Structure formats: structure tokens, C-alpha cells
Amino acid sequence: MPRYELALIMKAMQRPETAAALRRTVETLMERGAVVRELQNLGERLLPYRVSKHNERHTRGSYFLIDFHAAPNVLVGILEHMERDVDLVRQTILKKDPEVSKRPCCGDPPKAQDDAKK
């Protein structure tokens, strides 16, 4: 299964309500077969612009990143389900690249030449 990252902005709420909404979101992922690897809380901050969602205007939000593995065919269903959640302001799923290889940069000399110089 490919690895994805869910960038999530929730409306500004008290801690128990935020925890319940976050639990609901993670359970939605797991019910659809996703394996959640990591959850990061990036804190509450001002939104870059006012967002209208579910007949409410939002100026503050709580930012979260959820790292997970899932089959590609379930992503549309996950996003549709999250779109109906009144506590979520924005949600975006990004595919994470596999680990970056340790190839030398274009400005770095090739390793074989370094070894020959020694």
C-alpha cells in the first residue's frame, strides 16, 4: 500500500471536541483499511484567509498531519466522508515519496572518483 499524508485543518474548538473530531477522522481512515503511522499536532493558528464551510466562517483552525498507508481506491471515499464532517475546515491527501535515495547531487563529485583520489 502506498504511503499518504493527510493535511487537516479543523475549526477552532475546545480540547475535548477537537480530540473527538480527530478520533472520528482516524477511525474513518482505519474503517476503510488504512494503517495510521503517525499523527502530528501542528497547533492552532490564524487561517491565511477567512474560510466558509458548512454555513460557518472560520478565521482560526487547528492544524494536523496524519501519516498513513492505504489502497489508492479508497482515497476518494475517505475525502467524500470527511467533506461531510462539520468540524473539518480543509482536508488534503498527498502521496508521500518513498525514502529519498542518497545519490550525490549534481554539484557533488561522483563517489568513484573520490575513492580513486585517495
N, C-alpha and C positions, 0 to 999 in steps of 0.2 A: 504494500500500500504506500502511495506517495505521502510525503510529509507536507503539511499545510500550517499556516499561521492565521488565526482569526484575530483581526484588529477590531476591537469592540469599544463603542462609546455608549455608556448608559447615562440616563438622565440623573441629575443630582438628587440623591435620596439619603436617608439616614442609613447607618451601617447595617442594621438587620434587614432592611428592604433590599439594599444592594447585594448582600450575601444571598438572599433568597433568589433574586433575579439571576445572579451568577450561577448558583446551584442549578437553577432551571435550565440555563443555557448549556452547562456542561452535561447535564443529564440528557438533553436533547441530542447532543453530539454522540454520547455513548449509546443511546437507544437506537441510533441509526448506524451503529457499527464502528464508530470512530474510537481510537485509542488516544486518550489525552495524555500528553507527556509532561507539559509544564503550563503553569498559569502565572502570569506576571501582572501585578497591580502597578500601573504607572501613575496612579494618583488622580486627584480631582483637580481640574483646571478650567479656565475660561475656554469656551469654544472659539475658533478663529472667526466665526460669524454666527449670527442667530440661525438656528435650525428649527423649522416647523415640522413636527412629526406627531401623528395621532392627535391632531387638533390642539397641540400644545406648542408653545415657543420655548426653546431651550437656549440658555446662554452659558451654562456650566454643564460639565459632564465628567464622569469617571471613566478613565481610560484603562483598558485591559488588553493583554495579548495572551492568546491561548494557542499553544503549540500542540498539534495533533496529527495522527495518521488516519487516513480514511480512503475508501474507494472513491474514485472520481465521479462515479454516477450518483452518489448520494449528496453531493455538494449543493445541487440546485434545490433539493428538498430541504436541506438544512437552512439555506438562505431564505427560502419561502416561509418556513416556520418562524424564523427569527424576525422576519419583516412584520409579522402579526403581533409580536410581543410589544406591549405598550411601554415597557421600561427601557427598551433599546432605541437609541437615537440613530446610530450608524453601525453597520457591520460590514466588514470586508474580509474575504478569504483570499489569501495569497499563497501560491505554491512556493515552498522553500526549496532552494537548490540543494543538491547533495553536497557533502562536505567539499570545500574548495580544495583543489589539488595544490600541491606545493611546487608547482612548476615555477621556474625563475621568471621574473618579469622581463619585459622586452629590453630593459636597460641593464639587467644583470648579465654578467658573462656566463656562458654555459658551464656546468659543473665539471665536465670532462676536461676543459681547458685549464680550470683551476687546479685540478689534480696533476696535470702534466707539468705545470709550472713548479710544483713542489719538488 
